[in-house]
């Protein structure tokens, strides 16, 4: 298990049931997914490329009370870190890249190249971008904090407007972009 900034990634085991809860947010509807142990496996935007993870999930808000409260606090500007058990499904490289995202402090950004460097693979900026694209736990695993080498906003599962909103929220009123 890896722990950074309070969020904890656990190893994924065979899961019998996936739970789902749809949540309204200031950036639009979100889909929360959890495994039968209550670990968060998804925080997705409708249309996100990993939304298929939600197929067949059982609607039940109970496993999400804590994460819902934390997300509400985040959007209200009073929470800067999350304390949620995470169990994202991905390759070992993807998981390593996502763990690097958890190290980016609230209100700061990193480039794909900086993440690749932190992984000890300085030529892997594109691979980091692909891993970000497959991040199943948006916001909490903050792929929105990763920007292009020139400081420009790049693709985001929730759309560039959502990415801009999140970065501006985290900058506490001083517009980053």
C-alpha positions in Angstrom: 0.0 0.0 0.0 1.2 3.5 -0.8 0.2 6.5 1.2 0.8 10.1 0.1 -1.2 13.2 1.1 -3.6 11.0 3.0 -4.9 9.2 -0.1 -3.9 5.5 0.0 -3.6 3.1 -3.0 -4.2 -0.5 -2.2 -3.5 -3.6 -4.3 -6.5 -4.6 -6.4 -7.9 -8.1 -5.6 -10.7 -10.0 -7.3 -13.9 -8.0 -6.8 -17.3 -9.6 -6.6 -19.3 -6.3 -6.6 -18.7 -2.8 -7.7 -20.7 0.0 -6.2 -21.7 3.2 -8.0 -23.0 6.6 -6.9 -23.7 9.5 -9.2 -22.8 12.9 -7.7 -23.5 16.4 -8.9 -20.5 18.8 -8.7 -19.7 22.3 -9.8 -18.0 20.8 -12.9 -20.9 18.6 -13.8 -22.0 15.1 -12.9 -19.4 12.6 -11.5 -19.6 8.8 -11.2 -18.1 7.3 -8.1 -17.1 3.6 -8.1 -16.0 1.5 -5.1 -15.0 -2.2 -4.7 -16.7 -4.5 -2.2 -14.1 -3.5 0.4 -15.1 0.2 0.1 -11.9 1.4 -1.7 -12.5 3.9 -4.4 -11.9 2.5 -7.9 -13.3 5.3 -10.0 -14.2 9.0 -10.0 -15.2 9.5 -13.6 -16.8 12.1 -15.8 -19.6 10.9 -18.1 -18.0 10.1 -21.4 -14.6 9.5 -19.7 -12.8 6.8 -21.6 -12.9 4.5 -18.6 -16.6 4.9 -17.9 -17.1 1.3 -19.0 -15.8 0.5 -15.5 -19.3 1.6 -14.2 -21.2 -1.0 -16.3 -23.0 -3.4 -14.1 -22.2 -1.5 -10.9 -24.8 -1.6 -8.1 -26.2 1.8 -7.2 -25.6 2.4 -3.5 -24.6 5.7 -1.9 -23.5 4.1 1.4 -19.9 3.3 0.5 -19.4 6.9 -0.7 -20.5 9.0 2.2 -16.9 9.9 3.3 -15.6 10.6 -0.2 -18.7 12.6 -1.0 -18.2 14.8 2.1 -14.5 15.2 1.2 -15.4 16.2 -2.4 -18.0 18.7 -1.2 -15.3 20.2 1.1 -12.8 20.3 -1.7 -15.2 22.1 -4.0 -16.1 24.5 -1.2 -12.4 25.4 -0.9 -11.9 24.0 2.6 -10.1 20.7 1.8 -6.7 20.5 0.2 -6.0 16.8 0.6 -8.1 13.6 0.6 -8.1 10.7 3.0 -9.6 8.0 0.9 -8.6 4.4 0.3 -7.8 4.0 -3.5 -7.7 0.9 -5.6 -7.2 2.0 -9.2 -6.8 -0.7 -11.8 -3.9 -0.2 -14.2 -0.5 -1.4 -15.3 2.5 -1.1 -13.0 3.7 1.9 -15.0 0.3 3.6 -14.8 0.1 3.0 -11.1 3.6 4.4 -10.6 2.6 7.5 -12.6 -0.6 7.9 -10.6 1.3 7.7 -7.4 3.5 10.5 -8.6 0.3 12.6 -9.2 -0.5 12.1 -5.5 2.7 13.9 -4.7 1.9 17.1 -6.5 0.9 19.6 -3.8 -2.5 21.3 -3.9 -2.3 24.5 -5.9 0.8 23.4 -7.9 1.4 21.9 -11.3 4.0 19.6 -12.9 4.7 18.9 -16.5 4.6 15.4 -18.1 8.4 15.6 -18.3 8.8 16.3 -14.6 6.6 13.3 -13.8 8.7 11.1 -16.2 11.9 12.4 -14.5 10.4 11.6 -11.1 9.8 8.1 -12.3 13.4 7.8 -13.4 12.4 7.6 -17.0 13.2 11.1 -18.5 12.1 10.1 -22.0 8.7 8.8 -21.0 6.7 12.1 -21.0 4.3 10.7 -23.6 3.8 7.5 -21.6 3.0 9.6 -18.6 0.5 11.4 -20.7 -1.1 8.1 -21.7 -1.2 7.0 -18.1 -2.9 10.3 -17.1 -5.4 9.7 -19.8 -6.3 6.3 -18.2 -6.5 7.6 -14.7 -9.7 6.2 -13.3 -9.8 8.4 -10.2 -10.0 12.0 -11.4 -9.6 14.9 -9.0 -8.4 12.8 -6.0 -5.5 11.4 -8.1 -4.9 14.9 -9.5 -4.1 14.5 -13.2 -5.6 18.0 -13.7 -2.4 19.3 -12.1 -0.3 18.1 -15.0 0.3 20.6 -17.8 2.3 20.8 -21.1 6.0 21.6 -21.2 5.3 25.1 -22.3 2.9 25.7 -19.4 -0.2 25.2 -21.5 -3.3 23.3 -20.5 -3.6 19.9 -22.3 -6.3 17.3 -22.5 -8.4 16.3 -19.6 -11.1 13.6 -19.2 -13.6 16.2 -17.9 -12.6 18.7 -20.6 -10.3 21.7 -20.5 -13.0 23.9 -18.8 -13.1 21.5 -15.9 -9.3 21.3 -15.7 -9.2 25.1 -15.7 -11.9 25.3 -13.0 -10.0 22.8 -10.7 -6.7 24.6 -11.1 -8.3 28.0 -10.4 -10.1 26.5 -7.4 -6.8 25.3 -6.1 -5.0 28.6 -6.7 -7.5 30.1 -4.2 -8.8 32.8 -6.5 -5.6 33.8 -8.4 -6.3 32.5 -11.9 -3.6 30.2 -13.1 -4.9 30.0 -16.6 
